[in-house]
Amino acid sequence: MMRMGVIVLFLLTSAATGLHAEEQPIVDTLRGTPLTTQFSIFTSWGTAIYNRAHVGVQFTLGQPSVLTEIGAFVNNCHTISGGVPQCPETQPFTVHIHPAAGNGGPDLSTTLAVLVLSHDDDPLVVSYESVATHLRLKPGTYFAMFVPQGGDGGILLRSATQPFDYVAEVATISTVDPQTGTATLSRTPAAVRLLGLPLVSVVIDIKPRRFPNYVNRKAKALPVAVLTTATFDATTVDPTTVLFGASGVEAFAVRSSLKDVDGDGDTDLLLHFNLRETGLACTDTAAVLTGETFDGRTIEGTDTVKVQCQ
């Protein structure tokens, strides 16, 4: 362990101040500490983060989810001598999302996302830094690894005594040497918070009421319906948030309408997309639709395709 000050992570957006509608804590070991708290670096202790020791928290999802925030109390000044920081021009920490490997540690060969944490650039405090994201993840076990840039280093906060006595709750922490791939797991205090939303699975129909769903790449538009079912009302989908394509992030709808698409007596959402914007390739066998409802729930649906390229 390494004694240092403020724990800071740099966000793409400002540090969060609380939970938003329907956001759920995936990991929260902060013990309710206000996110604006700044702990003195001189009375703070934590797990060291540097170029030969990337440190992260393990988390498990029991259902498809959207990761919306990653945050932690961190400090990224690797050396303070005689009370004077020896860390000019530090850069924010990044956070890498990896699935778990067979040995229980992170699978460094697969990186699902690289995000940049916020950075208060104050080497004498440990602060809460976070990044807002919208990362869709399947059920499974993952790691959010805090990684320094360049020759920077610092700590992930474990405990502190100023401005008040503090010990984070225990989490499963992995420390990885990226050069050798050696990973260790431990249960130790670590001030980390990950937030997420459950992913609502919806039924979509590409080229409604036709099967197989042949898609001619020479066509200009492609209709896709979100169907109302016994458990989901398609009229609650905000069409301005919908994306569709090979991975579900490519094309916005060019027009939309509400109608009974499948003839079952209820109202569905019919959208049309510019086929060239969908990114569908000749080898693709499925396409994905993502979006949000008017009340902020995240949706995802998949349907099969047969892309005709001749």
Backbone bond lengths (Angstrom), bond angles and torsions (degrees), N, CA, C in turn:
res aa  C-N    CA-C-N  psi(-1)  N-CA   C-N-CA  omega(-1)  CA-C   N-CA-C  phi
1 M - - - 1.441 - - 1.528 109.85 -
2 M 1.334 115.77 157.62 1.449 120.59 -173.70 1.514 109.35 -129.57
3 R 1.335 117.69 131.22 1.450 120.79 179.95 1.519 108.80 -89.75
4 M 1.345 115.59 122.15 1.454 120.30 178.88 1.511 109.04 -156.09
5 G 1.318 117.41 -177.17 1.455 121.43 -176.39 1.493 113.47 -94.68
6 V 1.312 114.57 -148.39 1.449 124.62 -170.64 1.511 115.15 -37.97
7 I 1.307 115.13 138.14 1.446 119.05 176.94 1.506 107.37 -97.51
8 V 1.305 118.90 120.17 1.447 121.45 -174.86 1.516 111.56 -131.34
9 L 1.340 117.14 132.99 1.456 121.09 172.77 1.522 107.44 -122.08
10 F 1.348 118.52 139.23 1.452 119.71 -176.82 1.522 112.90 -93.59
11 L 1.346 116.50 131.67 1.447 123.28 -177.38 1.512 113.08 -100.65
12 L 1.312 115.69 154.75 1.452 119.17 168.70 1.524 109.58 -70.11
13 T 1.317 116.09 -26.50 1.447 121.30 178.82 1.516 107.29 -125.09
14 S 1.331 116.43 -178.47 1.452 119.23 -179.23 1.514 110.53 -69.57
15 A 1.332 115.94 155.87 1.459 121.01 -179.81 1.519 109.85 -62.19
16 A 1.305 115.74 140.84 1.457 120.28 -177.86 1.514 111.16 -72.14
17 T 1.308 115.24 151.10 1.460 119.93 179.08 1.517 111.89 -110.71
18 G 1.334 117.77 -4.99 1.456 119.27 -179.85 1.508 110.74 172.98
19 L 1.332 115.99 -177.28 1.455 121.21 179.88 1.516 110.24 -79.64
20 H 1.334 117.09 139.52 1.442 122.21 172.63 1.524 108.32 -91.82
21 A 1.327 114.88 175.56 1.458 119.67 -175.95 1.519 111.16 -54.24
22 E 1.326 115.98 124.76 1.456 125.15 174.79 1.522 114.34 70.31
23 E 1.343 118.82 -3.02 1.458 118.84 174.42 1.518 109.66 -64.46
24 Q 1.313 115.29 140.76 1.459 120.80 -178.20 1.518 109.58 -124.52
25 P 1.340 117.79 140.42 1.462 118.88 175.87 1.522 110.86 -70.86
26 I 1.316 116.55 125.77 1.459 122.22 173.26 1.520 109.21 -88.21
27 V 1.326 115.22 -44.33 1.459 123.20 170.28 1.523 106.31 -137.76
28 D 1.322 117.08 131.02 1.467 120.57 176.31 1.522 108.58 -148.73
29 T 1.327 115.35 102.36 1.464 121.29 -178.54 1.526 111.91 -112.68
30 L 1.345 116.79 19.86 1.464 120.78 -174.21 1.523 113.12 -79.50
31 R 1.316 117.71 -12.71 1.469 122.42 -176.64 1.536 111.92 58.15
32 G 1.311 117.18 35.32 1.453 120.82 176.04 1.514 114.66 73.02
33 T 1.313 117.53 12.11 1.459 120.66 -179.67 1.530 110.36 -63.15
34 P 1.351 118.48 131.24 1.474 119.79 177.24 1.524 110.96 -55.83
35 L 1.325 115.83 138.50 1.460 119.60 -175.75 1.520 112.58 -70.27
36 T 1.321 116.88 -14.19 1.464 120.78 178.36 1.526 112.77 -86.15
37 T 1.334 117.98 -2.34 1.466 121.60 -178.47 1.528 110.47 -63.69
38 Q 1.330 115.70 139.65 1.460 121.90 173.07 1.523 107.92 -124.98
39 F 1.324 115.28 116.31 1.456 121.46 179.42 1.528 109.60 -90.06
40 S 1.322 115.91 141.38 1.458 119.92 177.59 1.530 110.00 -65.26
41 I 1.316 116.10 134.05 1.457 119.95 179.98 1.523 112.11 -64.69
42 F 1.329 115.74 -26.94 1.461 119.92 -174.97 1.524 113.01 -77.56
43 T 1.331 116.50 -14.05 1.469 119.79 179.03 1.529 110.38 -128.02
44 S 1.332 115.06 35.57 1.467 121.34 179.17 1.520 109.48 -124.20
45 W 1.316 116.01 146.45 1.460 122.59 179.45 1.516 108.72 -131.27
46 G 1.316 116.77 148.19 1.451 119.20 -179.55 1.509 113.08 -166.32
47 T 1.316 114.90 -176.83 1.454 122.53 177.62 1.522 108.90 -87.40
48 A 1.343 117.01 127.36 1.457 121.73 -175.11 1.523 111.96 -68.97
49 I 1.342 115.05 137.79 1.457 123.45 175.24 1.527 107.38 -120.64
50 Y 1.328 117.14 122.54 1.464 120.34 176.06 1.525 108.34 -155.86
51 N 1.334 116.95 -174.69 1.464 118.42 -170.08 1.525 113.91 -67.32
52 R 1.315 118.83 -18.53 1.460 121.85 176.70 1.531 111.54 -106.39
53 A 1.327 116.76 6.78 1.469 120.04 179.05 1.522 109.14 -147.72
54 H 1.329 115.48 90.78 1.450 121.16 173.80 1.534 107.59 -86.14
55 V 1.313 116.56 134.60 1.471 121.45 -171.75 1.520 109.37 -122.10
56 G 1.329 116.15 135.39 1.453 118.57 -179.95 1.502 113.39 -153.22
57 V 1.327 114.36 170.76 1.455 122.00 -177.22 1.525 109.66 -107.81
58 Q 1.318 115.64 139.76 1.461 121.87 176.06 1.516 109.61 -85.95
59 F 1.340 116.66 139.93 1.466 119.92 173.97 1.518 109.52 -144.26
60 T 1.329 115.47 148.93 1.459 122.18 -176.79 1.519 109.80 -123.66
61 L 1.331 115.95 134.38 1.459 122.71 178.09 1.518 109.44 -110.78
62 G 1.322 116.35 127.48 1.447 120.87 179.81 1.508 113.48 -90.92
63 Q 1.345 117.85 -6.30 1.453 122.42 -179.98 1.523 108.32 -151.39
64 P 1.333 118.32 161.52 1.469 119.34 176.35 1.523 109.82 -55.83
65 S 1.319 116.43 134.22 1.458 121.09 -173.07 1.519 111.12 -144.07
66 V 1.324 114.96 164.10 1.455 122.54 173.29 1.513 107.86 -115.86
67 L 1.311 116.96 119.54 1.458 121.69 176.33 1.519 107.73 -78.39
68 T 1.343 117.29 122.74 1.464 120.87 -174.16 1.521 114.17 -109.99
69 E 1.326 118.20 -22.78 1.464 119.65 178.89 1.522 110.54 -153.68
70 I 1.329 115.13 140.78 1.461 122.31 170.81 1.520 106.53 -126.65
71 G 1.317 117.29 126.77 1.454 119.94 -179.45 1.513 111.56 -148.48
72 A 1.325 115.45 160.26 1.459 120.27 -179.99 1.514 109.34 -164.32
73 F 1.324 115.49 160.32 1.463 120.85 169.26 1.526 107.05 -88.38
74 V 1.340 115.71 117.23 1.464 120.56 -176.54 1.521 110.33 -140.63
75 N 1.316 115.44 164.24 1.462 123.68 169.97 1.507 107.24 -138.79
76 N 1.334 117.55 135.91 1.460 118.67 -177.94 1.529 112.67 -120.45
77 C 1.348 115.65 41.55 1.462 120.35 169.25 1.531 107.60 -107.43
78 H 1.313 116.98 113.83 1.465 120.10 -171.54 1.526 114.05 -76.16
79 T 1.342 117.56 -22.86 1.461 119.36 -177.15 1.521 110.78 -143.08
80 I 1.342 115.54 131.19 1.468 122.03 170.92 1.518 106.79 -128.44
81 S 1.321 116.34 119.25 1.468 121.94 -175.98 1.514 110.13 -118.58
82 G 1.346 116.31 122.84 1.459 120.09 -179.41 1.504 112.86 59.84
83 G 1.334 116.01 31.59 1.465 120.83 -179.99 1.512 113.97 80.96
84 V 1.351 117.32 2.45 1.461 121.57 -177.24 1.532 109.48 -110.73
85 P 1.338 118.73 122.64 1.465 121.10 179.00 1.526 111.42 -63.14
86 Q 1.328 115.70 135.65 1.462 122.14 176.65 1.529 108.97 -112.92
87 C 1.318 115.49 52.46 1.474 119.58 -173.81 1.528 110.46 -144.78
88 P 1.330 117.57 65.78 1.471 119.51 -179.67 1.520 112.13 -69.98
89 E 1.330 115.26 146.32 1.464 122.12 172.92 1.525 113.13 54.42
90 T 1.327 116.12 47.67 1.461 119.08 176.10 1.524 110.57 -69.63
91 Q 1.306 114.43 154.18 1.462 121.07 177.11 1.525 109.25 -109.11
92 P 1.315 117.24 157.13 1.465 119.38 179.01 1.524 111.73 -64.56
93 F 1.338 115.37 151.04 1.456 119.73 170.51 1.528 109.45 -65.43
94 T 1.311 115.54 153.10 1.458 120.73 168.20 1.522 108.14 -108.48
95 V 1.316 116.00 163.05 1.463 120.47 175.56 1.521 107.75 -127.98
96 H 1.340 114.82 127.13 1.456 122.01 -178.49 1.530 108.90 -108.91
97 I 1.322 116.08 131.69 1.466 121.07 178.66 1.524 108.77 -100.04
98 H 1.338 115.84 121.23 1.466 122.37 179.14 1.521 109.51 -125.33
99 P 1.335 117.96 146.73 1.469 119.64 168.03 1.524 109.24 -73.56
100 A 1.315 115.90 162.04 1.463 120.09 177.13 1.526 109.65 -73.90
101 A 1.316 115.07 144.45 1.470 121.14 176.45 1.519 109.83 -91.38
102 G 1.314 116.05 175.57 1.460 120.51 -178.76 1.508 113.77 -64.09
103 N 1.345 117.39 -24.84 1.461 120.25 179.80 1.525 112.85 -86.04
104 G 1.344 116.42 3.53 1.453 120.49 178.49 1.504 114.46 95.17
105 G 1.336 117.72 -18.85 1.456 121.82 177.43 1.513 111.19 -88.31
106 P 1.336 117.94 -176.70 1.463 120.64 179.28 1.519 112.05 -72.54
107 D 1.317 115.70 144.71 1.464 121.78 176.47 1.527 107.39 -89.21
108 L 1.325 117.16 96.64 1.454 121.74 -175.57 1.525 112.29 -69.98
109 S 1.316 117.96 -13.27 1.462 120.30 178.64 1.521 112.07 -77.99
110 T 1.325 117.13 -12.66 1.462 121.68 179.87 1.526 109.49 -125.75
111 T 1.312 116.55 113.20 1.466 122.08 178.17 1.515 108.44 -112.49
112 L 1.324 116.48 116.98 1.459 121.45 -176.52 1.516 112.61 -85.58
113 A 1.320 117.30 -25.70 1.468 121.45 179.23 1.514 109.12 -165.21
114 V 1.323 115.59 148.98 1.470 122.81 170.80 1.520 106.77 -126.46
115 L 1.321 116.39 119.62 1.455 122.54 -176.36 1.524 109.49 -121.17
116 V 1.324 116.13 156.64 1.461 121.07 -179.36 1.522 109.20 -111.50
117 L 1.326 116.30 126.52 1.453 121.42 -179.03 1.526 111.20 -83.45
118 S 1.310 116.17 158.15 1.446 120.88 176.34 1.518 109.84 -66.21
119 H 1.321 115.99 165.89 1.465 119.73 -171.31 1.523 108.85 -150.10
120 D 1.347 117.11 109.46 1.465 118.75 -179.31 1.524 112.37 -81.53
121 D 1.331 116.74 -9.36 1.466 123.01 175.47 1.526 112.21 56.45
122 D 1.328 116.78 33.00 1.467 121.30 175.76 1.521 107.57 -115.98
123 P 1.331 118.06 104.26 1.459 120.34 -174.22 1.521 114.69 -72.72
124 L 1.334 117.38 -7.29 1.460 119.99 -174.85 1.519 113.16 -99.41
125 V 1.313 117.00 5.02 1.460 120.26 178.48 1.521 109.99 -134.84
126 V 1.315 114.48 159.88 1.464 121.91 170.48 1.523 105.87 -109.82
127 S 1.313 116.26 120.05 1.466 122.03 -173.84 1.521 111.16 -121.59
128 Y 1.334 114.36 163.04 1.465 119.29 174.27 1.518 108.63 -84.99
129 E 1.323 116.37 121.79 1.453 122.65 176.72 1.517 108.45 -123.87
130 S 1.326 115.85 144.77 1.462 118.15 -174.49 1.515 110.77 -149.57
131 V 1.284 115.54 169.81 1.466 121.49 175.61 1.515 108.50 -137.65
132 A 1.328 115.14 133.81 1.458 120.98 174.49 1.526 108.50 -85.96
133 T 1.314 115.97 138.79 1.458 120.12 -179.72 1.524 109.00 -146.21
134 H 1.305 115.84 178.09 1.469 121.62 176.69 1.518 107.32 -144.92
135 L 1.311 115.33 59.93 1.465 122.26 -173.06 1.518 110.48 -93.66
136 R 1.333 116.51 118.55 1.457 121.79 178.63 1.518 109.19 -83.33
137 L 1.334 116.04 130.65 1.461 120.91 -178.62 1.527 110.24 -132.81
138 K 1.322 115.53 144.00 1.456 121.62 175.86 1.528 109.72 -81.78
139 P 1.326 118.27 164.65 1.465 119.43 174.17 1.525 110.49 -56.33
140 G 1.322 115.59 140.06 1.460 119.42 -179.41 1.513 110.93 154.89
141 T 1.324 116.12 -175.01 1.454 122.73 -179.83 1.524 109.24 -109.71
142 Y 1.331 115.46 136.99 1.458 122.17 -174.33 1.523 109.99 -137.81
143 F 1.332 114.38 171.68 1.458 121.61 174.39 1.526 109.09 -132.68
144 A 1.332 115.55 136.62 1.464 122.42 169.74 1.523 106.60 -104.71
145 M 1.343 116.28 104.60 1.462 122.38 -172.85 1.527 110.27 -99.86
146 F 1.335 116.07 127.70 1.456 121.73 177.53 1.524 108.84 -88.47
147 V 1.328 115.02 123.21 1.468 121.48 -170.31 1.527 109.31 -126.88
148 P 1.337 118.27 127.98 1.464 120.46 178.03 1.522 111.00 -77.05
149 Q 1.331 115.27 160.25 1.452 120.81 174.19 1.527 109.49 -104.97
150 G 1.317 116.57 143.49 1.448 120.40 -179.87 1.515 111.23 59.91
151 G 1.322 115.97 -133.88 1.458 120.88 179.98 1.499 113.77 -98.81
152 D 1.331 117.15 16.53 1.463 120.50 -178.96 1.519 111.29 -68.44
153 G 1.314 115.92 164.60 1.460 122.81 175.75 1.511 108.77 -161.78
154 G 1.312 116.35 168.83 1.460 119.66 -179.05 1.504 111.55 178.24
155 I 1.330 117.09 -149.52 1.458 121.11 -178.79 1.515 112.20 -138.45
156 L 1.314 113.86 156.07 1.457 124.10 165.57 1.523 105.69 -102.54
157 L 1.320 117.47 119.19 1.463 122.54 -168.95 1.521 113.19 -61.20
158 R 1.333 114.34 134.39 1.454 122.14 174.60 1.529 110.40 -111.18
159 S 1.359 116.41 -47.64 1.457 120.56 -177.95 1.517 109.61 -155.58
160 A 1.345 115.39 164.25 1.459 121.34 -179.84 1.520 108.60 -159.65
161 T 1.341 115.80 164.87 1.470 120.65 177.65 1.527 112.80 -125.25
162 Q 1.312 118.73 -9.63 1.461 122.10 178.67 1.530 109.55 -133.34
163 P 1.346 117.80 128.86 1.470 128.17 13.62 1.525 114.68 -84.67
164 F 1.334 118.64 -1.71 1.460 121.52 175.14 1.522 107.61 -155.16
165 D 1.340 115.40 162.99 1.462 119.67 178.33 1.528 109.35 -68.27
166 Y 1.319 115.75 131.79 1.458 119.89 -174.76 1.516 110.40 -148.26
167 V 1.346 116.01 134.77 1.455 122.75 170.46 1.524 107.00 -135.79
168 A 1.318 117.10 123.29 1.455 121.06 179.00 1.521 110.74 -68.37
169 E 1.325 116.22 157.98 1.455 119.78 173.72 1.530 109.87 -70.67
170 V 1.312 115.03 163.83 1.461 121.31 -176.15 1.528 110.52 -80.38
171 A 1.330 115.50 139.61 1.463 122.36 174.46 1.528 108.44 -134.66
172 T 1.329 116.05 165.85 1.458 120.13 173.68 1.522 108.34 -86.58
173 I 1.326 115.67 114.87 1.454 122.31 -173.15 1.527 109.73 -114.04
174 S 1.322 115.34 136.84 1.459 121.36 174.67 1.523 109.46 -112.08
175 T 1.327 115.75 133.67 1.458 121.78 172.38 1.518 107.37 -114.76
176 V 1.345 116.11 125.08 1.462 121.50 -172.09 1.526 110.01 -125.58
177 D 1.320 116.02 133.71 1.460 121.91 168.71 1.528 106.75 -89.54
178 P 1.341 118.58 108.39 1.464 119.45 -174.58 1.521 114.07 -66.95
179 Q 1.330 117.31 -18.87 1.464 119.93 -179.19 1.528 111.88 -78.74
180 T 1.326 116.01 -36.51 1.463 119.58 -178.89 1.521 112.70 -103.64
181 G 1.329 116.53 -18.08 1.455 120.92 -176.16 1.517 113.60 80.33
182 T 1.329 116.97 2.33 1.463 120.99 179.68 1.521 110.39 -67.36
183 A 1.326 116.23 129.13 1.466 121.19 -177.95 1.522 110.05 -128.62
184 T 1.322 115.77 140.90 1.460 121.96 173.35 1.512 109.06 -122.34
185 L 1.315 116.68 145.73 1.459 122.99 176.18 1.511 109.22 -115.29
186 S 1.335 115.66 139.89 1.458 119.65 177.44 1.520 109.08 -149.88
187 R 1.318 114.21 156.25 1.460 120.68 173.46 1.523 106.74 -101.84
188 T 1.332 115.72 111.35 1.457 119.64 -173.26 1.521 109.88 -149.03
189 P 1.338 118.90 154.62 1.461 119.98 175.50 1.525 111.01 -60.54
190 A 1.319 116.50 137.08 1.464 122.13 179.00 1.522 107.79 -159.12
191 A 1.323 117.05 126.20 1.464 121.99 -174.90 1.521 110.24 -86.13
192 V 1.325 116.52 90.00 1.464 123.10 -173.61 1.520 109.38 -134.08
193 R 1.333 115.75 147.60 1.465 120.12 172.82 1.522 109.64 -140.72
194 L 1.333 115.71 128.51 1.460 123.08 172.87 1.521 107.80 -122.40
195 L 1.335 116.14 130.83 1.455 121.54 179.37 1.523 109.81 -116.53
196 G 1.325 115.97 153.64 1.455 119.44 179.00 1.512 112.25 -158.23
197 L 1.315 114.51 173.56 1.454 123.16 177.52 1.524 108.90 -127.76
198 P 1.326 117.86 142.31 1.457 118.65 173.64 1.517 110.11 -66.13
199 L 1.310 117.17 142.67 1.452 122.86 179.36 1.524 108.77 -92.60
200 V 1.322 116.61 122.65 1.459 121.61 -179.12 1.526 109.13 -86.49
201 S 1.319 116.46 119.37 1.462 121.00 179.07 1.527 109.58 -82.88
202 V 1.331 116.33 128.46 1.464 120.81 -179.48 1.521 109.62 -121.37
203 V 1.332 114.88 159.90 1.469 121.21 177.46 1.523 108.44 -94.23
204 I 1.341 116.16 124.21 1.460 119.85 175.46 1.517 109.09 -118.52
205 D 1.327 114.86 158.03 1.465 120.95 179.18 1.522 108.15 -135.32
206 I 1.334 116.19 109.22 1.456 121.67 176.87 1.536 108.25 -78.83
207 K 1.340 115.41 132.56 1.471 120.88 -174.13 1.526 108.39 49.99
208 P 1.329 117.09 70.78 1.465 122.61 -170.66 1.525 114.17 -48.59
209 R 1.353 112.49 139.06 1.452 123.96 175.26 1.524 112.37 66.45
210 R 1.346 115.27 22.35 1.461 119.40 173.85 1.518 108.34 -127.35
211 F 1.323 115.77 141.82 1.462 120.24 176.96 1.520 108.52 -155.17
212 P 1.314 118.78 135.35 1.470 127.38 -4.27 1.531 112.40 -64.00
213 N 1.321 115.23 164.22 1.462 121.09 -177.53 1.536 109.89 -89.91
214 Y 1.327 114.97 77.78 1.466 118.78 179.21 1.527 109.46 -72.12
215 V 1.336 115.48 130.95 1.459 121.54 179.66 1.518 108.08 -120.64
216 N 1.329 115.81 114.46 1.459 121.40 178.31 1.524 109.14 -87.83
217 R 1.322 117.52 119.22 1.458 121.10 -175.71 1.519 112.59 -64.95
218 K 1.324 117.54 -13.64 1.463 119.82 177.74 1.525 112.31 -84.18
219 A 1.336 115.85 -11.57 1.467 119.65 179.69 1.522 110.47 -69.98
220 K 1.329 116.99 156.95 1.458 121.27 -178.74 1.525 112.41 -91.81
221 A 1.327 116.81 -41.35 1.465 120.28 -174.75 1.516 110.73 -123.47
222 L 1.333 115.51 154.70 1.460 121.68 178.88 1.520 109.06 -134.46
223 P 1.350 118.34 118.18 1.460 120.40 177.88 1.528 111.64 -82.92
224 V 1.313 115.69 139.98 1.461 122.40 177.19 1.527 107.66 -139.72
225 A 1.328 116.50 131.59 1.462 120.91 -179.77 1.523 111.01 -109.31
226 V 1.329 115.92 140.31 1.455 122.09 166.01 1.516 106.14 -99.56
227 L 1.328 116.67 119.68 1.457 120.78 -171.34 1.525 111.91 -93.77
228 T 1.312 115.08 139.81 1.459 120.61 171.25 1.524 109.18 -77.14
229 T 1.314 116.12 133.95 1.466 121.48 179.82 1.528 108.72 -127.19
230 A 1.316 115.49 -174.92 1.468 120.01 178.85 1.518 111.87 -65.59
231 T 1.347 117.13 -21.31 1.471 120.08 -176.39 1.524 113.98 -115.23
232 F 1.344 117.60 -2.36 1.461 119.17 -178.87 1.522 111.04 -146.36
233 D 1.335 115.52 135.29 1.457 122.88 179.55 1.525 108.65 -102.64
234 A 1.318 116.94 109.12 1.460 120.91 -176.05 1.527 112.91 -64.75
235 T 1.321 117.79 -20.58 1.464 119.55 -179.79 1.529 111.81 -72.10
236 T 1.337 117.31 -9.44 1.464 120.23 178.13 1.526 112.25 -84.86
237 V 1.345 117.74 -5.00 1.463 121.31 -179.50 1.526 109.83 -78.71
238 D 1.324 116.09 132.03 1.467 121.75 174.72 1.525 107.47 -83.30
239 P 1.333 119.00 107.58 1.470 120.35 -174.54 1.526 113.68 -63.49
240 T 1.330 118.01 -21.45 1.469 120.08 -179.96 1.518 112.06 -72.90
241 T 1.331 118.15 -13.06 1.468 121.42 -179.84 1.526 112.64 -99.59
242 V 1.320 117.38 -6.37 1.460 120.86 -171.99 1.527 110.93 -78.07
243 L 1.337 114.72 134.97 1.461 122.84 173.14 1.525 108.18 -125.36
244 F 1.326 116.01 149.38 1.461 120.01 -176.90 1.514 109.34 -146.06
245 G 1.348 115.54 144.61 1.452 119.39 175.07 1.510 111.72 160.82
246 A 1.323 115.43 -158.98 1.452 121.50 -176.73 1.517 112.41 -60.25
247 S 1.338 117.34 -35.64 1.469 120.90 179.02 1.521 112.93 -122.23
248 G 1.333 117.66 -0.29 1.451 120.18 177.25 1.508 114.91 90.88
249 V 1.317 117.86 14.74 1.472 120.05 -179.76 1.531 111.88 -132.76
250 E 1.326 118.07 11.49 1.462 120.10 -169.03 1.534 114.60 -89.03
251 A 1.338 118.18 -56.82 1.459 120.75 -167.05 1.524 112.13 -120.78
252 F 1.335 115.70 136.07 1.457 121.57 169.86 1.527 108.99 -83.27
253 A 1.324 115.85 154.23 1.459 120.48 177.42 1.527 110.04 -69.88
254 V 1.333 116.28 137.76 1.464 119.99 177.53 1.523 110.99 -88.20
255 R 1.332 116.77 -21.55 1.471 120.25 172.64 1.520 108.60 -161.13
256 S 1.333 115.43 160.69 1.464 120.94 -178.95 1.518 109.79 -149.44
257 S 1.342 114.88 157.18 1.463 120.53 177.44 1.516 109.20 -155.84
258 L 1.299 116.10 158.62 1.458 122.85 177.38 1.523 108.97 -104.93
259 K 1.326 115.90 124.30 1.468 119.82 179.23 1.526 108.57 -162.73
260 D 1.324 115.73 165.83 1.466 120.76 175.46 1.525 107.75 -82.02
261 V 1.318 115.81 97.03 1.458 121.03 -173.97 1.527 111.90 -77.74
262 D 1.340 116.84 -40.80 1.463 120.58 -173.14 1.523 113.98 -99.85
263 G 1.347 117.20 6.29 1.457 120.99 173.51 1.509 115.62 70.37
264 D 1.348 117.22 24.09 1.469 119.15 -179.68 1.524 112.82 -100.31
265 G 1.344 117.10 7.77 1.450 120.39 173.91 1.516 115.41 94.06
266 D 1.345 119.17 -5.61 1.461 119.73 177.11 1.525 109.87 -112.74
267 T 1.325 116.18 172.12 1.457 121.85 -173.09 1.521 111.00 -95.23
268 D 1.323 116.68 128.55 1.454 123.84 178.98 1.526 109.30 -112.35
269 L 1.334 115.96 172.18 1.458 121.77 177.13 1.523 108.81 -110.19
270 L 1.330 116.66 120.02 1.458 121.75 179.16 1.528 108.77 -106.92
271 L 1.330 115.51 126.01 1.457 121.39 -179.78 1.520 110.34 -122.31
272 H 1.322 116.02 152.43 1.454 120.96 176.04 1.527 108.26 -124.06
273 F 1.338 115.07 138.10 1.458 121.50 -177.39 1.525 110.07 -124.73
274 N 1.326 115.58 149.09 1.459 121.41 171.85 1.515 107.42 -72.43
275 L 1.336 116.62 114.69 1.457 120.89 -172.65 1.527 111.92 -58.16
276 R 1.318 117.99 -38.15 1.451 120.82 -177.73 1.530 112.68 -64.63
277 E 1.319 116.67 -23.00 1.461 120.21 -178.53 1.525 112.77 -86.96
278 T 1.330 118.30 -8.75 1.465 120.85 -173.76 1.523 113.73 -78.75
279 G 1.330 117.34 -17.53 1.459 119.89 -179.55 1.514 114.35 73.96
280 L 1.324 118.35 11.89 1.464 121.03 -179.93 1.527 110.28 -69.76
281 A 1.326 115.48 129.42 1.457 122.09 -178.95 1.524 110.34 -108.19
282 C 1.309 115.10 166.97 1.470 120.38 -176.52 1.526 112.45 -59.02
283 T 1.322 117.06 -30.06 1.459 121.17 -176.14 1.530 113.84 -89.36
284 D 1.329 117.88 -5.28 1.466 120.29 -177.74 1.519 110.95 -70.49
285 T 1.323 115.40 140.86 1.472 121.15 178.09 1.525 112.57 -118.75
286 A 1.333 116.81 -2.44 1.463 120.77 179.03 1.519 108.66 -151.61
287 A 1.327 115.89 157.41 1.462 122.43 175.90 1.519 108.20 -135.19
288 V 1.335 115.28 156.84 1.458 121.36 -171.32 1.526 110.00 -125.06
289 L 1.312 115.90 140.16 1.466 123.07 173.88 1.527 108.72 -117.46
290 T 1.321 116.77 133.14 1.459 121.78 175.83 1.518 109.44 -129.90
291 G 1.312 116.06 162.58 1.462 120.29 178.54 1.503 110.84 171.20
292 E 1.320 115.59 -165.95 1.455 121.96 -179.97 1.517 110.34 -136.38
293 T 1.319 115.22 152.14 1.459 120.39 171.52 1.521 108.91 -82.96
294 F 1.307 116.37 168.42 1.461 120.24 -179.94 1.519 112.55 -62.34
295 D 1.346 117.03 -23.78 1.466 119.52 178.73 1.527 112.35 -96.98
296 G 1.346 117.63 12.79 1.457 120.52 169.52 1.512 116.78 94.39
297 R 1.337 119.24 3.98 1.459 120.55 176.68 1.529 109.77 -75.93
298 T 1.327 116.67 142.80 1.459 121.84 179.89 1.523 109.73 -92.55
299 I 1.332 116.85 132.75 1.459 121.30 -177.90 1.527 110.22 -117.88
300 E 1.339 114.86 156.92 1.462 120.77 174.84 1.510 108.32 -152.73
301 G 1.327 115.99 138.67 1.454 121.26 176.45 1.516 110.43 -143.96
302 T 1.327 117.05 150.76 1.466 122.54 -178.18 1.524 109.77 -132.62
303 D 1.333 115.74 143.35 1.459 120.68 175.04 1.532 107.93 -142.06
304 T 1.332 115.89 158.21 1.454 120.66 -179.08 1.529 111.03 -79.68
305 V 1.329 115.58 153.94 1.457 121.72 174.83 1.533 109.48 -140.47
306 K 1.303 115.96 155.75 1.450 123.63 168.29 1.510 107.55 -126.73
307 V 1.334 115.96 103.85 1.448 121.21 -174.08 1.517 109.94 -83.42
308 Q 1.321 115.35 124.32 1.465 121.08 179.71 1.535 109.15 -98.24
309 C 1.309 115.97 118.36 1.462 120.52 -175.89 1.512 113.65 -111.30
310 Q 1.314 118.26 -0.62 1.464 120.91 179.94 1.525 110.30 -81.35
